[in-house]
Amino acid sequence: MRCIRLTIASALAAPLLCWGATASGADTARVIVAFKPGAAALQGSARALASDTAAHTAERLQRRADALAAVAGRPLRAGRRVAERWQVVQADGLDSAALAVRLATHPDVAWAAPDLRRRALAAPNDPLYPAVSDGSRPQGPDAGQWYLRAPDANVRSAANLEAAWDRSTGNGVVIAVIDTGVRPEHPDLQGRLLPGIDTIDEIATANDGDGADTDATDPGDWVTAAESRSGPLAGCPEGISSWHGTQVSTIAAALSNDDNGMAGAAPGARIVPVRVLGKCGGYDSDIIAGMLWAAGLERVAGVVNANPAQVLNMSLGGSGACTAAYVDAVQRINAAGAVVVAAAGNDVGKAVGTPANCPGVIGIGGLRHAGSKVGFSDLGPEIALSAPGGNCVFDNNLQPCTYPILAGTNTGLQRPVASTWTDSVDYGVGTSFASPIVAGAAALVMAQRPALTPAEVKQVLQTTARPFPQDGATNEPLSSDPVPACVAPSTAEQLQCYCQVGLCGTGMLDAAAAVAAADGAFARIAVRTASPTADALLELDGATSLVAVGRTVAGYAWRIVDGGGIVAGFSGAANAAQASLLPTGAGSVTVALTVTDDQGATAVAQTTVTVAAAPGTSTPTPPSTGGSSGGGAVQPLWLLALAGAAWALRRVNGRG
């Protein structure tokens, strides 16, 4: 049985579920616009539209469309009249969801909605997606792509992707898969891939005869017994090729509804493959170079990424604290507007590894089908939320795995041979598989509301997550022991346990709820004063806050949560988009902003600002609370040692 996939932080396979609608393509956006009564664009046209000639009607509809072109950022073509104040507009160069968000900001627009193509409700026709009970899959799994469907009483951790696709399929969003590269000939990656990069610098690790270049093709990452004993790969675990990047890529965005293979979590998204792992894994330098290239921030092999990613998936990791290199890289990537999603690790319930433990990264834990923490998954406060990681529920390795995560792979034990998919015998489980499921969900959210920041995408995913169950799991058939509650990680292993908030994140991923919440309100506070100091005005701005799609801001309300003894009140109005404070000394002050829309809904943001002493004033230096956490350097990030994987697998089988 080939189980090397389990040795890597595995990515979650995300298939298409039942389609109720399909979003129009990224280059043919269609949106239905409703104008407000009395809107300037309607003046003199409503009556004429009811009775005028077709040519005049088309002309007036185009004039309305032209009135919206400025907020759309591109020319608009008028479509059909739907009602007296409703019409269709079309544009090139972006998707329907993005155009709708832009049009909703126009003062004449009451609401704007994507004009989607609807179909009879049916599951996608990818044959590996549905559950079967007739023995038509000799190697199964009978459960199909269980983790992408709606949850039920038995499969409580299912991520509810199917319902999310009614609103968003991820059109226009680019997901960078920071991994082993891809096999571009795989059927489920056709039309999914954008030009990628290979950042691996060392020839022995690269296994493709050269260093960094623009070819992200995965040549295989096998390690022979001889290589493990001596030479540049000495000490590396022996094993066959994992094809891990292909697995992760298909889980995130496999070609779907094509009557072949599987379905992806974000079927409308595109993949930029970034090859950073080869034989024996990859070094931090290769990985971080790949991260920065993926976000369009740095050159590799003389090339800048022409398709900067909005989501980076990192189904890899290593032990130790987050280093300054990763902290800096993630800060830059987040500042560029990209989300970083990373697997928590498969060290059997120990502390979360790097990069999932880095500030600004959305760390993902792994769940069993029952909603409990799967045995191999690590846990801790760095995890943002959890998603299905797969589990087998058996007491020996001769039985088929019951709830694996399906993925595209290759039959080659060393070099590539033929494309295929994992199944119940050659199966995959791991937090590496949970991560791309969430990365796909993040892509759906960003396609639905492109204006969201990385922090807001994380907020949406966390606040919409479903509560962890605290009963219903079992250790049968391996043991009759009851399933305990998860506790804080230590040096001891921790098998299946009931997740607690703060150890497995805020809850279980609910992609449909997250996509719906993306259309909501988000208060924002920007500190406009570059270097706040005592005796100088501290300028705050809430004008970039977002209200729900189709609504307008009705009011702002600022409040001092904690003046820190250095401010007593606002220097001017506290009911406008901007506000100011005059601190009298060094310290910190916490303020909150409540934004109210025209239908009375509110959103609240809070921030703490550190104020320095006035120039020339001596003040004690407070202890440092930022920067690198110190400690030893992070080990090179291996895919995961085979021995550790096998050990973790024993816990998957029944207790995992």
Secondary structure, DSSP 8 states (H G I E B T S, - for coil): ---GGGGS--B-------EEEE---TTSEEEEEEE-TT-GGGTTTHHHHHHS-HHHHHHHHHHHHHHTHHHHTS--EEEEEEETTEEEEEESSS-HHHHHHHHTTSTTEEEEEE--EEEEEE----TTSS---SS--TT--TT-SGGGS---SS-TT---HHHHTTT---TT-EEEEEES-B-TT-GGGTTTB---EE----HHHH-SSSSSBS--B-----B-HHHHHSSTTTT---B----HHHHHHHHHH---SSSSS---SSTT-EEEEEE--BTTBB-HHHHHHHHHHHTTSS-BTTB--SS--SEEEE---BSS---HHHHHHHHHHHHTT-EEEEE---SSS----BTTTSTTEEEEEEE-TTSSB-TT---STTEEEEEE--B---SSTTS--SB----EEE--SSS---EEE--SSS---SHHHHHHHHHHHHHHHHHH-TT--HHHHHHHHHHT-B---SSS---TTT------B-----SS---SBB--TTTS-SSB--HHHHHHHTTS-B---EE--SS-BTTS-EEEE-TT-B-STT--EEEEEEEEEE-TTT--SBSS-SSSSEEEE---SSEEEEEEEEEEETTS-EEEEEEEEEEB--TT---------SS---SS----B-S--HHHHHHHHHHHTTT-
